[in-house]
Amino acid sequence: MSRWTTQELCTRLEAAFGADRVEEVPTVDGALQVTLPDCGDLGITIALTDRQVFVSTPLVEAERVADRAGFNEACLRLNPLNPLSNLGLTEINGRDTYIVFGELAPDSSAEQIELEVRTLAENAIDAIEALQTYLVHA
């Protein structure tokens, strides 16, 4: 079972990141959104389930990728270099979207979750910088 309720984790993360930077997101299992101003207001979503704490952020919508095959290969090569994070493809609001994500055990400490949030944000910024050459620039 999850160690955290959404409200308990929200309170703990508000202390770490600031009350105005953490908000609950209505989902079946419970989720939080942490906004990191020192990372360009990057939004990190934390979803709580009985089996894991899932931490993620969108990287780029797939339609903005000029060469999907090249981008996918670059993601696979970049993935082992990202500590504590993975790159993936999922659907958000009906659109294929590349994400950066990580998972933690449901009984992870608040410090471990905070570290995952910070590391994931850094890795997302590093990944988008490394993958710029594959993007369509409007």
C-alpha positions in Angstrom: 0.0 0.0 0.0 1.0 3.6 -0.6 2.6 5.3 2.4 1.3 8.6 1.2 -2.1 10.1 0.9 -2.3 12.9 -1.7 -2.9 15.4 1.1 0.0 14.2 3.2 2.4 14.4 0.3 1.0 17.7 -0.8 1.7 19.2 2.6 5.2 17.8 2.7 6.1 19.0 -0.8 4.6 22.5 -0.1 7.2 22.7 2.7 9.9 21.7 0.2 8.9 23.7 -2.9 6.5 26.4 -1.5 2.7 26.3 -1.0 2.1 28.2 -4.2 4.1 25.7 -6.2 2.2 22.5 -5.3 -1.4 21.7 -6.1 -3.7 18.7 -6.1 -4.8 17.3 -9.5 -8.1 15.5 -9.4 -7.5 11.8 -10.5 -8.8 8.4 -9.4 -5.8 7.6 -7.4 -4.6 11.1 -6.5 -2.0 13.3 -8.1 0.0 16.5 -7.5 1.5 19.1 -9.8 4.7 20.8 -8.7 5.8 23.9 -10.6 9.5 24.7 -10.6 10.2 28.4 -11.3 14.0 27.8 -11.3 13.4 25.4 -14.3 11.3 27.8 -16.4 8.0 27.0 -14.5 8.3 23.3 -15.6 5.4 21.3 -14.3 6.1 17.9 -12.7 3.2 15.6 -12.1 3.3 13.1 -9.2 0.7 10.3 -9.4 0.2 8.0 -6.4 -1.0 4.5 -6.6 -0.8 1.5 -4.3 2.1 0.1 -6.4 4.2 3.2 -7.2 4.9 6.9 -7.1 5.0 7.9 -10.7 6.7 11.2 -11.5 6.6 12.7 -15.0 6.7 15.8 -17.2 5.9 16.3 -20.9 9.0 16.7 -23.0 7.5 17.5 -26.5 4.4 16.8 -28.5 5.3 14.2 -31.2 3.9 16.4 -33.9 6.8 18.8 -33.2 9.4 16.1 -34.1 10.7 16.4 -37.6 12.3 13.0 -37.8 10.5 10.5 -35.5 12.8 7.6 -36.2 15.9 9.7 -35.6 14.3 11.2 -32.5 13.3 7.8 -31.1 16.9 6.5 -31.6 18.3 9.5 -30.0 16.0 9.1 -27.0 17.0 5.4 -26.6 20.7 6.5 -26.6 20.1 9.3 -24.2 18.0 7.2 -21.8 20.9 5.4 -20.1 22.6 8.7 -19.4 19.6 10.1 -17.5 20.0 9.2 -13.8 16.7 8.3 -12.2 14.7 9.1 -15.3 13.4 7.5 -18.5 12.1 8.8 -21.8 8.8 7.5 -23.1 5.9 8.2 -25.4 2.3 8.4 -24.2 -1.0 10.1 -25.1 -1.9 13.4 -23.4 -5.1 15.1 -24.3 -5.4 12.9 -27.4 -1.9 13.7 -28.7 1.2 11.6 -28.7 3.6 13.2 -26.4 7.2 12.3 -25.4 7.6 12.4 -21.6 10.4 12.2 -19.0 9.4 9.9 -16.1 10.6 8.0 -13.1 9.0 5.6 -10.7 9.5 5.2 -7.0 8.3 2.6 -4.4 5.1 3.6 -2.7 6.9 3.8 0.6 9.6 6.1 -0.6 10.5 8.9 1.8 9.6 12.5 1.2 13.3 13.2 0.6 13.5 10.6 -2.1 10.4 12.0 -3.8 11.8 15.5 -3.7 15.1 14.3 -5.2 13.2 12.5 -8.0 11.3 15.7 -8.7 14.4 17.8 -8.9 16.4 15.3 -10.9 13.6 14.7 -13.3 13.3 18.4 -14.0 17.1 18.7 -14.6 16.9 15.6 -16.9 14.0 17.0 -18.9 15.9 20.2 -19.5 19.0 18.3 -20.5 17.0 16.0 -22.8 15.2 18.8 -24.7 18.5 20.6 -25.2 20.2 17.4 -26.4 17.3 16.7 -28.8 16.7 20.1 -30.3 18.1 19.2 -33.7 15.1 16.8 -34.2 12.4 19.4 -33.5 10.4 21.5 -35.9 10.8 25.1 -34.9 7.8 27.3 -35.6 
